[in-house]
Amino acid sequence: MHSETSTRPESSDPADAVMRVGQIGFDAPAALLARFGLQLQRVGQCAPIPGSFWGDEEAGIIGSTVHVRDDTPVHSLLHEAGHLIVISPERRLDVHTDATDSIEEEDATCYLQIVLADELPGVGRERLMADMDAWGYSFRLGSTRAWFEHDADNARRWLIEHHLLAADDRCMPPDAGPLRDVSCRAD
């Protein structure tokens, strides 16, 4: 099955060149989200995405489910999944479209989506940060990379304090047990 991104006309808008879910497939992101107790739901190509805050092709969240289409940007999928990861499973029950108003949780989500990108074959943090810049994410140091490398200490510390990230940048899913050894760090 070909995604819509393979049939788009050439564009000078850098946001049109971001990596889409259809380019990486559904299985790897679904498996990654499952490690955190989340589900990934594929939406039909022309259907509206349930729970999408921004609309259009942006991912949506309802409860513990992230909704995407093949044309959904990978950064959007990881960002919305990050929102669900940083909140408690109890709070997830009430999530529909908007996960938080907390600046700390938003920053932690941005940091986590970058780290999680290393877990998706063919994506990685370098590509994800470039896509975030192309899409228009805004950080006070200018680029996503500058923020991540020089201004994200609070976000990183928040994730460590909430037992979602080890000091060596390994992701630690919130549930105890065998999932604790999951690594979100590319070696």
C-alpha positions as CSV (number, residue, x, y, z in Angstrom):
1,M,0.0,0.0,0.0
2,H,1.4,3.4,-0.9
3,S,1.0,6.3,1.4
4,E,-0.3,9.7,0.3
5,T,3.2,11.1,0.8
6,S,4.5,9.1,-2.2
7,T,2.0,10.8,-4.5
8,R,2.4,14.4,-3.3
9,P,3.6,16.9,-5.8
10,E,7.0,18.5,-5.3
11,S,6.9,21.4,-2.9
12,S,9.3,24.1,-1.7
13,D,7.8,23.9,1.8
14,P,10.2,22.0,4.1
15,A,7.3,20.8,6.2
16,D,6.2,18.7,3.2
17,A,9.4,16.7,3.3
18,V,9.0,15.4,6.9
19,M,9.0,11.7,7.5
20,R,5.5,10.2,7.6
21,V,4.1,7.1,9.3
22,G,3.4,5.5,5.9
23,Q,7.2,5.7,5.1
24,I,8.2,3.7,8.2
25,G,5.3,1.4,8.4
26,F,2.8,0.7,11.3
27,D,4.4,-2.3,13.0
28,A,7.5,-0.6,14.6
29,P,5.7,2.4,16.1
30,A,2.9,0.1,17.3
31,A,5.4,-2.2,19.0
32,L,7.2,0.8,20.6
33,L,4.0,2.2,22.0
34,A,2.9,-1.2,23.3
35,R,6.0,-1.2,25.5
36,F,4.5,1.8,27.3
37,G,1.0,0.3,27.5
38,L,-0.3,2.4,24.6
39,Q,-2.1,1.4,21.4
40,L,-1.6,2.8,17.9
41,Q,-4.7,3.0,15.8
42,R,-4.5,3.5,12.0
43,V,-7.2,5.8,10.6
44,G,-8.3,5.6,7.0
45,Q,-6.5,7.9,4.6
46,C,-9.2,10.5,4.1
47,A,-10.9,10.2,7.5
48,P,-10.5,12.8,10.2
49,I,-8.1,11.7,12.9
50,P,-9.9,11.3,16.2
51,G,-8.5,13.2,19.1
52,S,-6.2,15.4,17.0
53,F,-5.6,18.8,18.6
54,W,-4.3,20.4,15.4
55,G,-6.4,18.6,12.9
56,D,-5.3,17.8,9.3
57,E,-2.7,15.0,9.4
58,E,-1.6,15.5,13.0
59,A,-1.8,12.5,15.4
60,G,-4.6,12.4,17.9
61,I,-4.9,10.9,21.4
62,I,-7.9,9.5,23.2
63,G,-7.3,7.5,26.4
64,S,-4.3,5.2,25.9
65,T,-4.6,5.3,22.1
66,V,-2.7,7.3,19.6
67,H,-4.5,7.8,16.3
68,V,-2.6,8.3,13.0
69,R,-2.9,8.1,9.3
70,D,-0.2,7.1,6.8
71,D,0.3,10.8,6.1
72,T,0.8,11.7,9.8
73,P,4.3,13.0,10.5
74,V,6.4,10.7,12.6
75,H,7.3,13.6,14.9
76,S,3.5,14.1,15.6
77,L,3.0,10.4,16.4
78,L,6.0,10.5,18.8
79,H,4.9,13.8,20.4
80,E,1.4,12.6,21.1
81,A,2.7,9.3,22.4
82,G,5.1,11.2,24.6
83,H,2.2,13.1,26.1
84,L,0.6,9.8,27.1
85,I,3.8,8.4,28.4
86,V,4.6,11.3,30.7
87,I,1.2,11.3,32.4
88,S,0.0,8.5,34.8
89,P,-2.1,5.7,33.5
90,E,-4.9,7.0,35.7
91,R,-4.8,10.4,34.0
92,R,-4.8,8.8,30.6
93,L,-8.3,7.6,31.2
94,D,-9.5,11.2,30.9
95,V,-7.4,12.3,27.9
96,H,-9.2,13.4,24.8
97,T,-7.3,15.6,22.3
98,D,-5.4,17.7,24.8
99,A,-3.1,15.9,27.4
100,T,-1.8,18.7,29.5
101,D,-1.4,22.4,30.2
102,S,1.8,21.8,32.2
103,I,4.9,23.5,30.7
104,E,7.1,20.9,32.5
105,E,5.1,18.0,30.9
106,E,5.2,19.6,27.5
107,D,9.0,20.1,27.7
108,A,9.4,16.5,28.9
109,T,7.3,15.3,26.0
110,C,9.5,17.1,23.5
111,Y,12.6,15.6,25.0
112,L,11.1,12.1,25.1
113,Q,9.9,12.2,21.5
114,I,13.5,12.9,20.4
115,V,14.8,10.0,22.5
116,L,12.1,7.7,21.3
117,A,12.9,8.4,17.6
118,D,16.1,6.3,18.1
119,E,13.9,3.3,18.6
120,L,12.3,3.5,15.2
121,P,14.2,2.0,12.3
122,G,15.1,4.6,9.7
123,V,14.2,7.6,11.9
124,G,16.6,8.5,14.8
125,R,16.9,11.7,16.7
126,E,18.8,13.5,14.0
127,R,16.0,13.1,11.4
128,L,13.4,13.8,14.0
129,M,15.0,17.1,15.1
130,A,15.3,18.2,11.5
131,D,11.7,17.4,10.9
132,M,10.6,19.2,14.0
133,D,12.5,22.3,12.8
134,A,10.9,22.0,9.3
135,W,7.5,21.7,10.8
136,G,7.9,24.8,12.9
137,Y,8.6,23.7,16.4
138,S,9.9,26.8,18.3
139,F,12.6,26.8,20.9
140,R,14.3,29.9,22.4
141,L,17.7,28.8,21.2
142,G,16.4,28.6,17.6
143,S,16.7,24.9,16.6
144,T,15.5,21.7,18.1
145,R,19.0,20.4,18.3
146,A,20.2,23.5,20.2
147,W,17.4,23.2,22.7
148,F,18.0,19.4,23.1
149,E,21.7,19.7,23.6
150,H,22.0,23.0,25.5
151,D,18.6,24.0,27.0
152,A,16.7,20.9,27.9
153,D,18.2,20.1,31.3
154,N,14.9,20.7,33.0
155,A,13.0,18.4,30.7
156,R,15.6,15.7,31.1
157,R,15.7,16.0,34.9
158,W,11.9,15.9,35.0
159,L,11.9,12.6,33.0
160,I,14.5,11.2,35.4
161,E,12.7,12.3,38.5
162,H,9.5,10.7,37.2
163,H,11.3,7.4,36.5
164,L,10.8,7.6,32.7
165,L,14.4,8.1,31.8
166,A,17.6,6.7,33.3
167,A,20.6,8.9,33.8
168,D,22.2,7.3,30.7
169,D,19.1,8.3,28.6
170,R,17.5,4.8,28.7
171,C,13.8,5.1,28.6
172,M,12.1,3.4,31.5
173,P,8.4,2.5,30.9
174,P,6.3,3.4,33.9
175,D,5.1,-0.1,34.7
176,A,7.3,-2.2,37.0
177,G,8.5,-5.6,35.8
178,P,10.2,-6.8,32.6
179,L,9.5,-3.5,30.8
180,R,11.9,-1.7,33.1
181,D,14.9,-2.9,30.9
182,V,13.6,-1.3,27.7
183,S,16.2,0.9,26.2
184,C,15.4,4.1,24.2
185,R,19.0,4.9,23.7
186,A,20.8,4.3,20.4
187,D,24.3,3.0,20.9
